[in-house]
């Protein structure tokens, strides 16, 4: 069994809820304390606490909050929060660089030690800002952190919080923060830049400022009771007042070559590709997000099962080209390619890296013979240096 101070955080919050007559908070954190005790091997104490809750269920009534009902927008009646189910979340850890993983690990360790901080009177909010282009793992990382901390994850999209009636927006924000303060959880603010976009609106300027101020005040007042994670694809829209609220920040960009190799190796399992194939796929997927690479690997697994055969480098190349077709993403080597089996693709690959893309490799990628690959390159006026002549024999 763990030392008693490990449970101080829950005890502080139960007392806080009782003094504020916030019965919802008392019930939720008492139940959470029982779960922690049982997980730490003290099942008798956990059962005794649950019996106390059960025996007094009829006497315990929330004052202003129904603990089983998430807040809703007063106009549309749409829920303002989504309780993300983590039971099915069995994915491997987000693939990060060493520096990124160090930030995440430190954040998790600090979160696990919050009881000690409260005992010393440190009650500043613990907040993480995850920013970068779409598909680079922001939501996946938030789920991973919640799973590691054994906390519920409540998702709110700020564009959904913002009502067409600006006067209702501040109420929505306040309702969300009041709700999550009564439950052991992580509040995940997706599309966090929505507030920054709202500030740029020249209409109803006074009301907009009040909305933004309301959000920042609620964020400041949440204390250490709730962990906040925010995600945005447009961090350049956030001003210094917002940045200051997040004591941890992590930038998830399109993965570099080494990280792409790790992703291909991880996501392709149990399909068999050689280390040289992985090197080629890593190069071809420059400018792709981790989500893109994972989706292509999933397509290849499906194809292998449906066609009842081993998939090849050519299959992977076709999937990469299809995902790039018409995408227009800057930085993608394949974004200007047409579908394979054409001379243009052969020449682009040879011009990119003639050592990596030998005629044999190109033949496998595009589904042509090695002689055809060589002939197309020769006809294009390239591929005639001494090294390549030696390669051809």
ROPA-769422 format. One record per residue (C-alpha): x, y, z. Coordinates in steps of 0.1 Angstrom, whole numbers, plus 2048, in hexadecimal, padded with zeros to 3 digits. Layout:
XYZ...
This chain:
80080080080C8237F881583E8117F885281E80287380E7FB8637EC7D68677F47D888B8017CD89A7E07AC8877E17A788F8067AD8B48007948B47E477A8A17F877D8BA81477C8D77FB75C8C97EC74C8C480E7548E88197458F57F97278DF7FC7318D07DA7248AD7E072C8A27BC7518A97C37508977E47408787D47578777B677887C7C876D8647E47668497C97878517B979984D7DA78982B7DE7958217BB7B982C7C47B98197E57AD7F97D47C77FD7B87E28017D27D87E17E47C17EE8007A17DF7F57907DE81879480481B7878097F87687F37FF76180682076282780D74B81A7F273380D80D73283081D72983F7FB70E8257F56FF8288186FC84D8146F284E7F06CF85B7F76DC87780D6F68837F56E889A7DA6FC8B27C46F28D67CA6F78E57A77058C87936F88A678671889178770A87A76C70289575371D8A97417148CE73B7038D771B6FF8F77066E09097126D59116EE6DD8F16DA6DD8D86F86FD8C86E97158BA7037328D070A7498B371475089070675B87571F77686470A77683F71179983371979080E7207968056FC7B581B6F97D08006F67E58126DC80B8136E281A8336EE81C8516D783C8506C385086E6CE87387C6CD8888786EC88389D6F685D89A6F185B87A70586F88B7218558A772383888F72484987973F85089775482C8A375181E88175B83687F77982C8A178580789878180D87879681D88D7B28018A77B57F889C7D881B8A57E48188C87D47F68CE7E48058C580681E8E18018048FA7F680D8F87D17EC8FA7BE7F490979C7E38F977F7F58DD76C7F08E37477FF8D67277FC8E57048018CE6E78058E06C580E8D76A27FF8CD6807E18B567E7E788F6818078916967F98816B57EA89C6CB7CA88A6D47DC8696D77F58786EF7D98867057C98647077EA85470F7F086C72C7CD86773A7D18417387F384374A7E48597667C58437687AF86276478F86875079487D73177A89772877C8A670576E8C86FC7728D86DB7738FD6E17629046C07448F16CF7459056EF7439266DC71E92D6D870E9426BD7019566DB7229646E971196970B70D94370E73193C70673E94872872393373972E91472575291972F74991E7537338FF75374F8EA7447698F475E7508F077B7488CD76F76C8C176B7768CF78D75F8B779E76D89878D79088978C79888E7687AC89F74C79B8BA7387A68B87147A08D97017A18D06DC7A38EB6C17B09036DB7B691E6C17919246BE79393D6DA7B094F6C779A9506A877E95E6BC79497B6C879A9856A377498A69D76E9B069C7499AC6A473D9AC6C87609B46D37579BB6F774599B6FB7619876EB77A99570376398B72076296771278896570F78C97373277395B73F78693E7317A794A73E79895076178992E7627AA91E7577BC9317737A392878E7A39037877C28FE79C7D38DD79E7B18CA7A07AF8C477B7CA8BE7627C58D17427D28C77207CC8DD7017D38D66DD7D58EC6BF7DF8EB69A7E39116997FA91A6B680493A6A47E19486AD7E79456D27F39646E480B9677027EE96771B7E494571080793770D80E9417317F292B73E80490B73382390274782A8E473082B8E670A8338CD6EF8358D26C982B8B46B58378BA6918388A467285088867C87588A67088586D65E89085967D86E85C68D85D85266D87283266C86782A68F84382F6858458196678567FD67B83B80069781C8046828247EA6678267CE6808207B167A8267B765484A7B064A85E7CB6398847CC6378987E76488A07F562587B7F661D87580963D89082263488082761285D82B62186B84463A87A85961E85A85760984486262685688362C83C89D63682388264181488366481686567C7F08616767F685E6508118436557FB83066D7DE8316557F38246387FF80864D7DB7FF6567D27FF6317EF7E76297E47CF6457C07D06377CE7C96147E37AC6207C579C6307AC7A26157C37985F87D277B60D7F67846048147966108147BB6088327CB5F68457EB5F48317F35D58107F05E981E80960382A8215E88078215D87F78285FA80F8456008078535DE7E28505E27E38626037F887E5F47E38815D47D38A45D47DE8AA5F87F48C85F08078C46118278D86108478C461783A8A46098518955EF8348805E181B89D5DE8238A45B982487F5AF80986F59A80084A59F81D83259882882057983483F56785684D55D85286D5718518595928718465888848665808798785A088385B5B68A68585A58AC87D5A78A287D5CC8BC8635D78CB84C5BD8DC8375D98BB8315EC8A682D5CC8BA8145B78AA8075978A17E75AA8907FB5C687D8105AD8727F159A8647E35BA8538035C38428095A283D7E55968537E75778737D556D8957E157689E7E555187F7FB54C88981156A8AB81555B89F81C5388878375448A28485588BA84653A8A085452389A87153A8BF87B5368CA8715598D985356A8F985155791485757193083F57892183259890082958791281856A9258025839047FA5948F57EE5739147DA56B
